[in-house]
Amino acid sequence: MKVAKGDLIASLFLAVFTTGFFGLLYNINPESGWPTLTTIGLFSFLIMAYVLQNQRKNQRKWEKRPITFPNPEGGGILGVYVERPWYSELAELGRRYKRKTRKSQEKKR
């Protein structure tokens, strides 16, 4: 199980918070109930590390094939209904003012 350092820190923070929450909720005495609190903290740490690891893996999977709605290139289901007047203005500016190329780029062509 490979987990990022930030995910481990977040898991540790949430485990401490969860342990404290259960300790206060069920009025567990830390002197006599330390095995219970340790078990709660360990399980919550492992569960949060697993959840955050899967969240990162799913995020990478969705970044490869992002789903955007409506389509940023226009069209799609809502493309007819969503007006974006700046698209035509930007296209006109792009046609009117071409990018300047450096001399080194012109020599390579």
Secondary structure, DSSP 8 states (H G I E B T S, - for coil): ----HHHHHHHHHHHHHHHHHHHHHTT--TTT-HHHHHHHHHHHHHHHHHHHHHHHHHHHHHHHS---SS-TTS-TTTTTT---HHHHHHHHHHHHS-----HHHHHH-
